[in-house]
Amino acid sequence: MADAGRQQTGSRTSVWIQGKARRSGRGGGQPSGLDRERITTVSVRLLDTEGLAKFSMRRLAAELNVTAMSVYWYVDTKDDLLELALDAVMAEMELPDVTAADADWRDQLRTLAQEYRTMLVRHPWVSPLAGRFLNIGPRYLAFARTVQQVIRRTGLPVHRVTGAISAVFQFVYGYGTIEGHFHARVTATGMTPDEYFRTALDEFADLPEAAEVAQESTEIMQARGGDTVQEMMDRDFTFALELLVAGIEAMVERAD
Protein backbone atom coordinates (compact mmCIF):
# COMPACT_ATOMS: atom_id res chain seq x y z
CA MET A 1 0.00 0.00 0.00
CA ALA A 2 1.59 3.26 -1.07
CA ASP A 3 2.03 5.99 1.53
CA ALA A 4 -1.41 7.60 1.73
CA GLY A 5 0.00 10.57 3.62
CA ARG A 6 2.65 11.58 1.13
CA GLN A 7 2.37 15.23 0.20
CA GLN A 8 2.01 16.31 -3.39
CA THR A 9 4.41 18.66 -5.09
CA GLY A 10 3.54 22.32 -5.50
CA SER A 11 0.60 24.07 -3.86
CA ARG A 12 -2.14 21.74 -5.09
CA THR A 13 -4.10 19.81 -2.48
CA SER A 14 -6.29 16.78 -2.94
CA VAL A 15 -9.58 17.03 -4.80
CA TRP A 16 -11.13 15.35 -1.77
CA ILE A 17 -9.85 18.01 0.63
CA GLN A 18 -10.98 20.82 -1.64
CA GLY A 19 -14.50 19.39 -1.72
CA LYS A 20 -14.58 19.44 -5.51
CA ALA A 21 -15.05 15.68 -5.80
CA ARG A 22 -18.72 15.95 -4.97
CA ARG A 23 -19.44 18.71 -7.44
CA SER A 24 -21.88 17.65 -10.16
CA GLY A 25 -21.08 20.62 -12.38
CA ARG A 26 -20.27 24.31 -12.20
CA GLY A 27 -23.87 25.40 -12.48
CA GLY A 28 -26.27 26.12 -15.30
CA GLY A 29 -25.33 25.48 -18.88
CA GLN A 30 -23.49 22.20 -18.46
CA PRO A 31 -23.05 20.17 -21.65
CA SER A 32 -25.87 17.67 -22.09
CA GLY A 33 -25.10 13.96 -21.90
CA LEU A 34 -22.19 14.42 -19.51
CA ASP A 35 -21.84 13.81 -15.80
CA ARG A 36 -19.00 13.20 -13.38
CA GLU A 37 -19.53 9.43 -13.31
CA ARG A 38 -19.41 9.04 -17.10
CA ILE A 39 -16.31 11.20 -17.40
CA THR A 40 -14.55 9.17 -14.70
CA THR A 41 -15.57 5.85 -16.28
CA VAL A 42 -14.24 6.84 -19.69
CA SER A 43 -11.05 8.15 -18.08
CA VAL A 44 -10.44 4.76 -16.47
CA ARG A 45 -10.98 3.03 -19.82
CA LEU A 46 -8.52 5.33 -21.58
CA LEU A 47 -5.93 4.92 -18.85
CA ASP A 48 -6.27 1.14 -19.15
CA THR A 49 -5.95 1.05 -22.94
CA GLU A 50 -3.49 3.88 -23.63
CA GLY A 51 -1.61 4.39 -20.39
CA LEU A 52 -0.95 7.31 -18.09
CA ALA A 53 1.62 9.01 -20.36
CA LYS A 54 -0.84 9.40 -23.23
CA PHE A 55 -3.79 10.49 -21.14
CA SER A 56 -4.91 14.08 -21.68
CA MET A 57 -8.05 16.15 -21.32
CA ARG A 58 -8.10 16.67 -25.08
CA ARG A 59 -7.91 12.92 -25.71
CA LEU A 60 -10.65 12.34 -23.14
CA ALA A 61 -12.89 14.97 -24.73
CA ALA A 62 -12.46 13.32 -28.13
CA GLU A 63 -13.48 9.98 -26.65
CA LEU A 64 -16.56 11.62 -25.13
CA ASN A 65 -17.26 13.43 -28.41
CA VAL A 66 -17.28 16.83 -26.70
CA THR A 67 -14.90 19.77 -26.49
CA ALA A 68 -12.20 19.86 -23.85
CA MET A 69 -13.90 22.86 -22.24
CA SER A 70 -17.01 20.74 -21.73
CA VAL A 71 -15.06 18.42 -19.45
CA TYR A 72 -13.94 21.38 -17.37
CA TRP A 73 -17.54 21.96 -16.32
CA TYR A 74 -17.04 18.95 -14.06
CA VAL A 75 -13.35 18.97 -13.09
CA ASP A 76 -10.91 21.85 -12.71
CA THR A 77 -7.72 20.02 -13.66
CA LYS A 78 -6.43 16.76 -15.07
CA ASP A 79 -5.00 15.89 -11.66
CA ASP A 80 -8.45 16.21 -10.12
CA LEU A 81 -9.77 13.73 -12.69
CA LEU A 82 -6.88 11.33 -12.11
CA GLU A 83 -7.66 11.33 -8.40
CA LEU A 84 -11.28 10.51 -9.16
CA ALA A 85 -10.23 7.68 -11.49
CA LEU A 86 -7.80 6.35 -8.88
CA ASP A 87 -10.52 6.10 -6.27
CA ALA A 88 -13.05 4.68 -8.74
CA VAL A 89 -11.03 1.53 -9.41
CA MET A 90 -10.65 0.92 -5.67
CA ALA A 91 -14.31 -0.10 -5.75
CA GLU A 92 -13.36 -3.18 -7.77
CA MET A 93 -11.83 -4.80 -4.71
CA GLU A 94 -14.15 -7.15 -2.84
CA LEU A 95 -13.66 -6.47 0.85
CA PRO A 96 -14.17 -9.19 3.46
CA ASP A 97 -16.77 -8.83 6.19
CA VAL A 98 -14.78 -7.86 9.25
CA THR A 99 -17.86 -8.16 11.47
CA ALA A 100 -18.25 -11.90 10.85
CA ALA A 101 -17.75 -13.65 14.19
CA ASP A 102 -16.19 -16.78 12.70
CA ALA A 103 -13.84 -14.96 10.29
CA ASP A 104 -10.15 -15.84 10.39
CA TRP A 105 -7.88 -12.81 10.05
CA ARG A 106 -5.42 -14.89 8.00
CA ASP A 107 -7.99 -15.69 5.33
CA GLN A 108 -9.23 -12.11 5.28
CA LEU A 109 -5.70 -10.77 4.97
CA ARG A 110 -5.05 -13.13 2.06
CA THR A 111 -8.24 -11.92 0.40
CA LEU A 112 -7.28 -8.27 0.79
CA ALA A 113 -3.77 -8.86 -0.52
CA GLN A 114 -5.02 -10.77 -3.58
CA GLU A 115 -7.69 -8.18 -4.34
CA TYR A 116 -5.12 -5.36 -4.15
CA ARG A 117 -2.68 -7.27 -6.34
CA THR A 118 -5.35 -8.00 -8.96
CA MET A 119 -6.41 -4.36 -9.08
CA LEU A 120 -2.80 -3.16 -9.51
CA VAL A 121 -2.15 -5.60 -12.35
CA ARG A 122 -5.44 -4.77 -14.08
CA HIS A 123 -4.69 -1.02 -13.91
CA PRO A 124 -0.90 -0.43 -14.15
CA TRP A 125 -1.41 3.34 -14.01
CA VAL A 126 -2.64 3.05 -10.42
CA SER A 127 0.85 2.38 -9.02
CA PRO A 128 2.42 5.76 -9.87
CA LEU A 129 -0.74 7.67 -8.95
CA ALA A 130 -1.04 5.91 -5.58
CA GLY A 131 2.34 7.37 -4.66
CA ARG A 132 1.66 10.74 -6.26
CA PHE A 133 -1.65 11.66 -4.67
CA LEU A 134 -2.91 11.62 -1.08
CA ASN A 135 -5.20 8.72 -2.03
CA ILE A 136 -7.94 9.58 0.47
CA GLY A 137 -11.08 9.04 -1.60
CA PRO A 138 -14.02 7.21 0.02
CA ARG A 139 -13.39 3.87 -1.69
CA TYR A 140 -9.73 3.84 -0.75
CA LEU A 141 -10.59 4.77 2.82
CA ALA A 142 -13.04 1.84 2.98
CA PHE A 143 -10.21 -0.45 1.87
CA ALA A 144 -7.73 1.08 4.33
CA ARG A 145 -10.24 0.82 7.18
CA THR A 146 -10.84 -2.86 6.43
CA VAL A 147 -7.09 -3.52 6.36
CA GLN A 148 -6.68 -1.84 9.74
CA GLN A 149 -9.52 -3.84 11.27
CA VAL A 150 -8.13 -7.13 9.98
CA ILE A 151 -4.63 -6.40 11.27
CA ARG A 152 -6.04 -5.31 14.63
CA ARG A 153 -7.61 -8.78 14.94
CA THR A 154 -4.23 -10.50 14.64
CA GLY A 155 -3.46 -9.79 18.28
CA LEU A 156 -0.52 -7.52 17.54
CA PRO A 157 -0.02 -4.61 19.94
CA VAL A 158 -1.50 -1.39 18.57
CA HIS A 159 1.94 0.15 18.09
CA ARG A 160 2.86 -2.71 15.72
CA VAL A 161 -0.20 -2.44 13.46
CA THR A 162 1.21 0.07 10.97
CA GLY A 163 4.40 -1.96 10.62
CA ALA A 164 2.43 -5.09 9.77
CA ILE A 165 0.30 -3.18 7.25
CA SER A 166 3.45 -1.83 5.62
CA ALA A 167 5.08 -5.26 5.45
CA VAL A 168 2.11 -6.87 3.72
CA PHE A 169 0.75 -4.15 1.49
CA GLN A 170 4.00 -2.54 0.41
CA PHE A 171 5.03 -6.04 -0.66
CA VAL A 172 1.77 -6.41 -2.59
CA TYR A 173 2.19 -2.93 -4.09
CA GLY A 174 5.68 -3.82 -5.34
CA TYR A 175 4.68 -7.27 -6.58
CA GLY A 176 1.59 -6.00 -8.37
CA THR A 177 3.50 -3.10 -9.91
CA ILE A 178 6.24 -5.33 -11.34
CA GLU A 179 3.70 -7.87 -12.53
CA GLY A 180 1.77 -5.11 -14.27
CA HIS A 181 4.95 -3.87 -15.98
CA PHE A 182 5.67 -7.41 -17.16
CA HIS A 183 2.27 -7.75 -18.78
CA ALA A 184 2.66 -4.34 -20.42
CA ARG A 185 5.98 -5.41 -21.97
CA VAL A 186 4.43 -8.66 -23.14
CA THR A 187 1.53 -6.84 -24.79
CA ALA A 188 3.93 -4.51 -26.58
CA THR A 189 5.78 -7.47 -28.16
CA GLY A 190 2.66 -9.27 -29.34
CA MET A 191 3.85 -12.47 -27.65
CA THR A 192 2.12 -14.52 -25.01
CA PRO A 193 3.57 -14.25 -21.49
CA ASP A 194 5.09 -17.72 -21.82
CA GLU A 195 6.69 -16.95 -25.19
CA TYR A 196 8.11 -13.70 -23.87
CA PHE A 197 9.47 -15.39 -20.77
CA ARG A 198 11.23 -18.14 -22.75
CA THR A 199 12.69 -15.64 -25.22
CA ALA A 200 14.00 -13.39 -22.45
CA LEU A 201 15.47 -16.35 -20.58
CA ASP A 202 17.25 -17.64 -23.70
CA GLU A 203 18.74 -14.22 -24.43
CA PHE A 204 19.86 -13.85 -20.84
CA ALA A 205 21.49 -17.29 -20.87
CA ASP A 206 23.50 -16.38 -23.99
CA LEU A 207 25.33 -13.59 -22.20
CA PRO A 208 28.79 -14.94 -21.17
CA GLU A 209 29.00 -12.75 -18.08
CA ALA A 210 25.58 -13.96 -16.93
CA ALA A 211 26.08 -17.68 -17.54
CA GLU A 212 26.50 -18.66 -13.89
CA VAL A 213 23.57 -16.56 -12.70
CA ALA A 214 21.42 -17.83 -15.59
CA GLN A 215 22.12 -21.46 -14.76
CA GLU A 216 21.29 -21.03 -11.09
CA SER A 217 18.18 -18.99 -11.93
CA THR A 218 16.98 -21.72 -14.29
CA GLU A 219 17.39 -24.36 -11.59
CA ILE A 220 15.50 -22.25 -9.07
CA MET A 221 12.65 -21.54 -11.47
CA GLN A 222 12.33 -25.19 -12.43
CA ALA A 223 12.23 -26.18 -8.77
CA ARG A 224 9.44 -23.78 -7.85
CA GLY A 225 7.03 -25.47 -10.25
CA GLY A 226 4.28 -24.15 -12.48
CA ASP A 227 3.64 -24.85 -16.14
CA THR A 228 2.98 -21.23 -17.10
CA VAL A 229 4.34 -17.82 -16.16
CA GLN A 230 1.06 -16.99 -14.44
CA GLU A 231 1.23 -20.16 -12.36
CA MET A 232 4.81 -19.32 -11.34
CA MET A 233 3.82 -15.77 -10.38
CA ASP A 234 0.86 -17.04 -8.39
CA ARG A 235 3.01 -19.59 -6.54
CA ASP A 236 5.62 -16.98 -5.66
CA PHE A 237 3.00 -14.50 -4.49
CA THR A 238 1.23 -17.08 -2.36
CA PHE A 239 4.43 -18.28 -0.72
CA ALA A 240 5.71 -14.76 -0.05
CA LEU A 241 2.37 -13.83 1.50
CA GLU A 242 2.47 -16.94 3.70
CA LEU A 243 5.91 -15.87 4.93
CA LEU A 244 4.40 -12.56 6.00
CA VAL A 245 1.42 -14.23 7.68
CA ALA A 246 3.81 -16.52 9.56
CA GLY A 247 5.87 -13.50 10.52
CA ILE A 248 2.83 -11.77 11.99
CA GLU A 249 1.96 -14.91 13.95
CA ALA A 250 5.51 -15.07 15.30
CA MET A 251 5.44 -11.41 16.34
CA VAL A 252 2.11 -11.93 18.11
CA GLU A 253 3.78 -14.63 20.17
CA ARG A 254 6.57 -12.23 21.08
CA ALA A 255 4.01 -9.52 21.91
CA ASP A 256 6.58 -6.80 22.65
N, C-alpha and C positions, 0 to 999 in steps of 0.2 A: 504494500500500500504506500503510495507516494506520500510525502510529507504534506498533509492538508493545511499546515500552518505556514507554509513557505510564502514569503511576501513576493509580490510581483514587482517587476522593474517599473521605474517611472512613477507617475503620480496616480495612475489608474487604480481603482479599487474594484472589488468583485461586483458583478452585475447583481448578485444576491444581496450584498450590503447596500447597494445604491437603491434597491427596491424596484429596479427597472424590469426585473424578470417577470413580474406579475402584470406588467402593462399590456393591455390588449391592442393598443394603438395610440397614436398621438392625439386623437380627437376626431372630429368630423372630417370627412373627405378621404377616408382611407380607401385604397384600391380594393375593388370588389374581388371576391374569390380568394383573398389572402387572409391568413390569420397566423398567430405565433406558432401554433402547433404544426401547421402545414409547412411553414418556413423551416422549422427545426427538423422535421422529418426529412425533407428534401436535402437539407444540409448534411444530415447523417449519411444519406445515400450517396451523395457526392464525395464526402470524405472517405467512404468505404471504397468507392470505385476509382477515384482519381488521386486520393491521398491529400495530406495536409498541405504540401508545398504548392499544389495547383489550385487549392481552394481560394476563391475570391468572391466578393459580393457581386461582381459583374457576371461571373460564371453562374452563380446561384440564381441571379435574376433571369438569365437566359434559360435556365432549366425550368423556372417558374413561368416563363413567357411573360415577364413584366419588365419594367425598367428598374435599374439599380435603386433609384430614388424611392420606388414603391416599397422596397424592402426596408428602407430606413424609416418608414412609418412605424415599424414594429421593433426595430433594434437600432441603437445609436452607432454601434461600431461592430466590426467583424469579430473582435474579441468577445463582445457581449454574446454574439451568436454562437461562437465556439464554446463558451461556458454553458450555454443552454444545451447544445448538442452533447457535450460531455456528460451533463447530468442526465440527459434523456436516455442514453444507452445504459446507465446504471440500473434502470428499471428492468433490464433484461435478466438480471440475476435473480434467481429464485432463492429467497431467504428462508432459512429454517424457522420453525416455530419455537422460540426460546421459552415460551410459557408451558410447553408440554412437560408434564411431570416426569414422564419416563424417558425423556430425551437424554442421550449420551453426548456430552460435550465433544468427545472425540469425533463422532460421526458428524455432528453439526459443523465442527471446524473443517473437516474434510470437504463437506458440501460447500461451505463458503469459499474455501481455497480453490476448488474446482470451478465454481461459478465465476470467480474473479479471473482465473486463468482463461477460461473459455471466452469471456467478454474481451479480454485484452488481445487475444489471438484474432477474434472476429473483427475487431476494430483497432488496427495497429496505430492509428492516429491518437488513440486515447493515452498511450504511454507518455509522449512528450507533453500533452496538455495537462495530464494529472500532476506533473511536476511544475508546470508553468503557472497554473491558476490556483486559487485558494481551495477550490473543489469542495464547496460547502452548500451545494444545492440540496434540495429536500430528498432526492433519491439516494444521493451519496450518503447523506447523514443517516438515512434509514439503514443502509448497509453498515456504516461505521458503528452505529448504535448496536446492531445485532452482533457484530464482531466483539465489541466490548462486553456485551452480556454473556456471550459464549465463553470468552476467556475468563471472566469473573467466576464462572461456574467450575473452572478447573481446580480451584482451591489454592491458587497462587495468592500470595499476599498482594494487597492493592498496589504497593509500590513496585511490583514486578509485572503488572499487567501490560503497561506500554512496551516493555521490553519483549514480552512474548508476542504481542501484536506485530511489532517490528520484525522479529525473527521470521514469523510465518508469512506475513503479507508483503514484506519487502523481497523475500525469496520468490513468492508467487509473481510479484510485479516484474522482477528480473527475468524469471523463467518465461512468463507469458510474452514479455517484450522481445526476447531473443527468438522465441518460437514464431512470433508474428513476423519478425524480420526474415526468418528462414522461408516462410511461406511466400513472402513478397518477392524474394529472390527467385524462388522456384517459378512463380507465376511469370516473372519477367523473361525467363528462359524458354517457357513453353514446354518444359519437361514435367514429368510427374515428380513428386517428392522423392520417390525411390530412385528414379533415374538420375536426378540431380545429385543425390547423396552418393551413389556409386561413382558417378563421373568425378565429383570433387575428391572422393577418397582415392581414386586411381591417380589423379593428377598430383595429389599430395604425396602419394607413395613413390612417385617418380622423381621427386626432389632428393638428390643425394644427401644433402644436409639434414633431411627430415626422415631418412630411412629408419633409424632406430625408433624414433617417436611414432612413426607410422605403423611399424610392426607391432609395437606394444599397444597402440590405440586399437588396431584391428583385433588383437586378442581380447582386449577388454570389451569391445563392442560385441564380439561374437559370444562372449561369456554371459553378457547381460540378457541375451535372448530377445525375441521379437522378430517376426518375419518382415515387418514393414517399418519405415521410419516412424510412422505415427505410433505403432506399438512400442517401439524403443523409447520414444519421448514420453509416452504414458507410463511406462515402467519406471523410468528415471524419476518422473514427477512424483509418482506414488511412493517410491522408496524414500526420496528426499523428504517428502511430507511426513512419512512415518518416523523418520529420524527426529524431526522437529516435535512431533507428538510425544515420542519417547523422552525427548529432552524436557518437555514441559512436565511430564509425569515425574521425572527424576528430580526436577527442581521443586515440585510440590512436596516430595518426600523430605527434601532438605529444609524447606520452609524457613529460609532465613530472611 
